[in-house]
Amino acid sequence: MTVLTTQRLVLREWTEDPADLARLFDIYSRPEVARWLGAPGLPLTDPAQAVDRLAIWRERHAGHGGRYGIWAIEVRDTGVVVGSVLLQPLPGRDEGTLTEDIEVGWHLHPDSWGHGYATEAGGAAAARELAAGTREVYAVVAPGNEASMAVARRHDPCGPPLGLVRRRVPGDLRAARSLLTRPTTRPAPAVRSAWRSW
Ligand SMILES: CC(C)(COP(=O)(O)OP(=O)(O)OC[C@H]1O[C@@H](n2cnc3c(N)ncnc32)[C@H](O)[C@@H]1OP(=O)(O)O)[C@@H](O)C(=O)NCCC(=O)NCCS
């Protein structure tokens, strides 16, 4: 099911189609992707885990009525699935209860880096959330993840690279804010990893 379309992309539900599951495994089994996500069970090690991962995502967002989720990013011209974009409530300090803070995120297959797909997909997802009335959307980036930091900065080229800042973003993205100070308020990446969950 299509969630959003942009100039070059369709954001849609991941499916149990074998091609989707193979691509999902290919993305989330890669250390260069999984290392930044800090999610339990990643990287995937067996293709059979793709269907389990999909089930986890579906269960997590079952009550969200399609507003939040982890969606496949498909290139309209080629049909290639380049990765995922996520939009979801951030968990609170107890690491379980969801807050009203909404996170946007991006996970791309390395073969699709360098085309602006993460920026385009993340921007569209965040714009939809802002249009629905949410005042700020957060990007949470691990220390050292310069590629992801760069995506966040593309939405706010004038903002400082670090800090809890109000971020200006182009187009419909009126105001997003980046939680880039999380690492300093939540000390160790390991702790942070436990807190984060994709
Ligand atoms: C983070 C990640 C999504 C960034 O991917 P990316 O492709 O570099 O990001 P974008 O989609 O914004 O693409 C920007 C790049 O595309 C280029 N580009 C090409 N065509 C473009 C276009 N039409 N529009 C915008 N950028 C374009 C830009 O110049 C830029 O390349 P550069 O960094 O060499 O200058 C990717 O590295 C990734 O998936 N990493 C692993 C998972 C991860 O860390 N996720 C984030 C967790 S917080």
The ligand as a Gaussian input file, in Angstrom:
#p B3LYP/6-31G(d) Opt

LIG

0 1
 C       22.410000       7.895000       6.356000
 C       22.159000       7.521000       4.900000
 C       20.678000       7.243000       4.717000
 C       22.582000       8.695000       4.017000
 O       22.421000       8.332000       2.656000
 P       22.822000       9.372000       1.503000
 O       22.503000       8.737000       0.221000
 O       24.202000       9.858000       1.748000
 O       21.872000      10.597000       1.827000
 P       20.941000      11.415000       0.845000
 O       19.822000      10.619000       0.389000
 O       20.615000      12.674000       1.527000
 O       21.877000      11.671000      -0.390000
 C       22.789000      12.728000      -0.338000
 C       23.875000      12.474000      -1.334000
 O       23.295000      12.278000      -2.612000
 C       23.814000      13.254000      -3.528000
 N       22.733000      13.534000      -4.484000
 C       22.715000      13.099000      -5.763000
 N       21.582000      13.467000      -6.340000
 C       20.875000      14.154000      -5.425000
 C       19.609000      14.786000      -5.446000
 N       18.826000      14.784000      -6.532000
 N       19.172000      15.408000      -4.325000
 C       19.935000      15.428000      -3.218000
 N       21.160000      14.823000      -3.123000
 C       21.609000      14.199000      -4.238000
 C       24.278000      14.384000      -2.661000
 O       25.281000      15.136000      -3.285000
 C       24.832000      13.629000      -1.480000
 O       26.073000      13.044000      -1.802000
 P       27.407000      13.474000      -1.000000
 O       27.176000      13.134000       0.451000
 O       28.465000      12.660000      -1.643000
 O       27.519000      14.935000      -1.216000
 C       22.977000       6.266000       4.501000
 O       24.330000       6.532000       4.670000
 C       22.604000       5.039000       5.321000
 O       21.588000       4.392000       5.064000
 N       23.410000       4.704000       6.339000
 C       23.209000       3.526000       7.143000
 C       21.975000       3.633000       8.008000
 C       22.009000       4.868000       8.875000
 O       23.037000       5.244000       9.397000
 N       20.827000       5.480000       9.053000
 C       20.697000       6.639000       9.878000
 C       20.522000       6.269000      11.298000
 S       20.446000       7.751000      12.310000

